[in-house]
Amino acid sequence: MSRTAVVTGASSGIGAATARALAGDGFRVVVVARRGDRLEDLAREIDGVAVTCDITDADSVAALATVVGELGGDVEVLVNNAGGAFDAAPVAEADPETWARMYDVNVLGLLRVTQALLPALRAGGGGLVVNMGSTAGRVAYEGGAGYVAAKHGVRVLTRTLRLEHVAEPLRFTEIAPGMVRTEEFGLRRFDGDEAKRDATYAGVAEPLVAEDVAEAVRWVASLPAHVDIDELVLRPRAQADQHKVHREG
């Protein structure tokens, strides 16, 4: 019988790439996102299961847990990938409602899904939770405080889960990518402004792509059950730190 993995935010980018990578390793992948049309196409491609779910809504998350239970109830891997940055405003001009949305999807959504699926992770005698963080969860930078605060929350939540469940056969990993070029992330952050999105990557020969991060998730999930990668930071070679990026030309 195939092992089951659940991937949130799977309708595009890192989430979709992660679903493909785990399916390639033999997992039956439950792909989860708000955009059901995209999910159906992906589920057909990887022979997975599509569940339309808004992780900011408790009833929607409860319905996800019900579907997982109907599939057999055991989850070996949960990838909390759903998240995003919704502004690049300085603190003095920031919209508290935008910050609240970022915290809701990046932190509280992760909390809701993890709580809902912990019984399924325990059911098989142990499971792995991979939380998608960011190098933004390790620094501060101008114009990024809302997203930075949310990703710091992901880091702390992951570390706390690790401490609280150390007596159980559960594993908790934060994967923290640096500069990743995906079509949608920058567009959401810059309110659809393609020029601002593209400027982020200008002169960077090879930023990370979704498949690079997906491979990190796949590798963590492939390790023996006694091995816990507490955190994994990955950046493109051209990015030595958040503010130290080599740009050509």
C-alpha positions as CSV (number, residue, x, y, z in Angstrom):
1,M,0.0,0.0,0.0
2,S,1.3,3.5,-0.9
3,R,2.3,5.8,1.9
4,T,0.3,9.0,2.2
5,A,1.6,12.5,2.1
6,V,-0.4,15.7,2.4
7,V,0.9,18.9,0.8
8,T,-0.8,22.3,1.4
9,G,-0.4,25.2,-1.0
10,A,-0.1,22.6,-3.8
11,S,-1.8,24.4,-6.7
12,S,1.5,26.0,-7.9
13,G,5.2,26.7,-7.2
14,I,6.9,24.8,-4.4
15,G,3.8,23.0,-3.3
16,A,3.1,21.5,-6.7
17,A,6.8,20.6,-7.2
18,T,6.8,18.9,-3.8
19,A,3.7,16.9,-4.6
20,R,5.4,15.7,-7.8
21,A,8.6,14.8,-6.0
22,L,6.9,12.8,-3.3
23,A,4.7,11.0,-5.8
24,G,7.9,10.1,-7.6
25,D,9.1,8.5,-4.4
26,G,6.0,6.3,-4.2
27,F,3.7,8.4,-2.0
28,R,0.0,8.8,-2.6
29,V,-0.1,12.6,-2.3
30,V,-3.2,14.5,-1.1
31,V,-2.8,17.9,-2.7
32,V,-4.5,20.8,-0.9
33,A,-5.2,24.4,-1.9
34,R,-8.0,26.9,-2.4
35,R,-7.9,26.6,-6.2
36,G,-9.6,23.3,-6.9
37,D,-9.3,23.5,-10.7
38,R,-5.5,23.5,-10.6
39,L,-5.5,20.7,-8.0
40,E,-7.6,18.4,-10.1
41,D,-5.1,18.6,-13.0
42,L,-2.1,18.0,-10.7
43,A,-3.9,15.1,-8.9
44,R,-4.6,13.4,-12.3
45,E,-0.9,13.9,-13.3
46,I,0.5,12.3,-10.1
47,D,-2.4,9.8,-9.4
48,G,-3.1,11.7,-6.2
49,V,-6.1,13.1,-4.4
50,A,-7.2,16.7,-4.7
51,V,-8.9,18.4,-1.7
52,T,-10.0,22.0,-2.0
53,C,-9.3,23.6,1.4
54,D,-8.8,27.1,2.8
55,I,-6.4,26.6,5.7
56,T,-7.5,29.9,7.2
57,D,-11.0,28.4,7.8
58,A,-11.4,25.9,10.7
59,D,-14.4,24.1,9.1
60,S,-12.5,23.7,5.8
61,V,-9.5,22.2,7.7
62,A,-11.9,19.9,9.6
63,A,-13.3,18.7,6.2
64,L,-9.7,18.0,5.0
65,A,-9.1,15.8,8.1
66,T,-12.3,13.9,7.3
67,V,-11.2,13.2,3.8
68,V,-7.8,12.0,5.1
69,G,-9.7,9.7,7.5
70,E,-11.8,8.3,4.7
71,L,-8.6,7.5,2.7
72,G,-7.3,5.2,5.5
73,G,-6.4,7.6,8.3
74,D,-2.6,7.2,8.3
75,V,-0.4,10.1,7.1
76,E,3.4,9.6,6.9
77,V,4.3,13.1,5.7
78,L,2.6,16.5,6.1
79,V,4.1,19.4,4.3
80,N,2.8,22.7,5.5
81,N,3.7,24.7,2.5
82,A,0.9,27.2,2.1
83,G,1.9,30.7,2.9
84,G,3.2,33.9,1.3
85,A,4.1,37.5,1.5
86,F,1.4,40.0,0.8
87,D,3.3,43.4,1.0
88,A,6.6,45.1,1.0
89,A,5.6,48.1,3.1
90,P,7.7,49.8,5.7
91,V,6.4,49.5,9.2
92,A,5.2,53.2,9.3
93,E,2.9,52.5,6.3
94,A,1.9,48.9,6.9
95,D,-1.7,47.8,6.8
96,P,-2.5,45.8,10.0
97,E,-5.1,43.8,8.1
98,T,-2.5,42.7,5.5
99,W,-0.2,41.6,8.3
100,A,-3.0,39.7,10.0
101,R,-3.7,37.9,6.7
102,M,0.0,36.9,6.4
103,Y,0.0,35.7,10.0
104,D,-3.2,33.7,9.4
105,V,-2.0,31.8,6.4
106,N,1.7,31.4,7.4
107,V,1.3,30.6,11.1
108,L,-2.3,30.0,12.1
109,G,-3.0,27.9,9.0
110,L,0.0,25.8,9.7
111,L,-1.3,25.4,13.3
112,R,-4.8,24.4,12.2
113,V,-3.6,21.8,9.7
114,T,-1.1,20.3,12.1
115,Q,-3.6,20.0,14.9
116,A,-6.2,18.4,12.6
117,L,-3.8,15.8,11.2
118,L,-1.8,14.9,14.3
119,P,-4.0,11.9,14.9
120,A,-3.4,10.7,11.4
121,L,0.3,11.2,11.8
122,R,0.3,9.2,15.0
123,A,-1.9,6.5,13.5
124,G,0.9,4.9,11.5
125,G,3.2,4.8,14.5
126,G,5.1,8.0,13.5
127,G,5.1,10.7,10.9
128,L,7.0,13.7,9.6
129,V,5.9,17.3,9.5
130,V,7.8,19.6,7.2
131,N,7.0,23.3,7.7
132,M,8.0,25.7,4.9
133,G,9.8,28.6,6.5
134,S,12.2,31.1,4.9
135,T,15.5,32.7,5.5
136,A,13.3,35.7,6.3
137,G,12.6,33.9,9.5
138,R,16.2,34.4,10.6
139,V,16.8,38.1,9.8
140,A,15.2,41.5,9.6
141,Y,15.1,43.7,6.6
142,E,13.5,46.9,5.4
143,G,10.0,46.5,3.9
144,G,9.7,43.0,5.1
145,A,8.6,43.2,8.7
146,G,5.2,41.6,8.3
147,Y,6.4,38.6,6.4
148,V,9.6,38.3,8.5
149,A,7.5,38.3,11.7
150,A,5.3,35.5,10.2
151,K,8.2,33.4,9.1
152,H,9.8,33.8,12.5
153,G,6.6,32.4,13.9
154,V,6.9,29.4,11.6
155,R,10.4,28.8,12.9
156,V,9.4,29.0,16.6
157,L,6.3,26.9,16.1
158,T,8.4,24.2,14.5
159,R,11.0,24.2,17.2
160,T,8.2,24.1,19.9
161,L,6.5,21.1,18.2
162,R,9.9,19.4,18.2
163,L,10.3,19.9,22.0
164,E,6.7,19.1,22.9
165,H,6.6,15.8,21.0
166,V,10.1,14.5,21.6
167,A,8.8,11.5,23.4
168,E,6.7,10.4,20.3
169,P,7.9,8.9,17.1
170,L,7.2,12.1,15.3
171,R,9.6,14.3,13.4
172,F,9.4,18.0,12.7
173,T,11.5,19.9,10.2
174,E,11.6,23.5,9.0
175,I,12.9,24.1,5.5
176,A,14.0,27.6,5.0
177,P,14.7,28.7,1.4
178,G,16.4,31.9,0.4
179,M,15.8,33.4,-3.0
180,V,13.4,31.2,-5.0
181,R,12.1,32.3,-8.3
182,T,8.4,31.3,-8.8
183,E,5.8,33.0,-10.8
184,E,3.3,33.8,-8.1
185,F,5.2,34.6,-4.9
186,G,6.6,38.0,-6.1
187,L,3.4,38.9,-7.8
188,R,1.4,38.6,-4.6
189,R,4.0,40.6,-2.7
190,F,4.1,43.4,-5.2
191,D,0.4,43.5,-5.9
192,G,0.8,42.1,-9.4
193,D,3.6,44.4,-10.5
194,E,5.7,42.1,-12.7
195,A,8.5,44.7,-13.0
196,K,9.0,44.8,-9.3
197,R,9.0,41.1,-9.1
198,D,11.5,40.7,-11.9
199,A,13.8,43.3,-10.3
200,T,14.2,41.0,-7.3
201,Y,16.0,38.5,-9.5
202,A,17.8,40.9,-11.8
203,G,21.4,39.8,-12.5
204,V,21.1,36.7,-10.4
205,A,22.3,33.9,-12.7
206,E,20.6,31.0,-11.0
207,P,18.1,31.7,-8.2
208,L,16.6,28.6,-6.7
209,V,13.5,27.2,-8.4
210,A,10.6,25.3,-6.9
211,E,12.1,21.9,-7.8
212,D,15.2,22.6,-5.8
213,V,13.1,23.1,-2.6
214,A,10.9,20.1,-3.5
215,E,14.1,18.0,-3.7
216,A,15.0,19.1,-0.2
217,V,11.6,18.0,1.1
218,R,11.8,14.7,-0.7
219,W,15.3,14.0,0.8
220,V,14.1,14.8,4.3
221,A,11.1,12.4,3.8
222,S,13.4,9.7,2.5
223,L,15.5,9.5,5.7
224,P,15.2,6.8,8.3
225,A,12.6,7.4,11.0
226,H,15.2,8.0,13.7
227,V,16.8,10.9,11.8
228,D,15.3,14.4,12.3
229,I,16.5,17.3,10.3
230,D,15.6,20.1,12.7
231,E,16.1,22.8,10.1
232,L,17.5,23.0,6.6
233,V,18.5,26.4,5.1
234,L,19.1,26.5,1.4
235,R,20.0,29.4,-0.8
236,P,21.3,29.8,-4.4
237,R,25.1,30.0,-4.6
238,A,24.8,33.7,-5.6
239,Q,23.1,34.5,-2.3
240,A,25.4,34.4,0.7
241,D,22.9,36.1,3.0
242,Q,19.7,38.0,2.9
243,H,21.5,41.2,1.9
244,K,24.5,39.7,0.1
245,V,23.5,38.7,-3.4
246,H,25.9,38.6,-6.4
247,R,24.3,40.2,-9.4
248,E,26.0,40.1,-12.8
249,G,26.1,43.0,-15.2
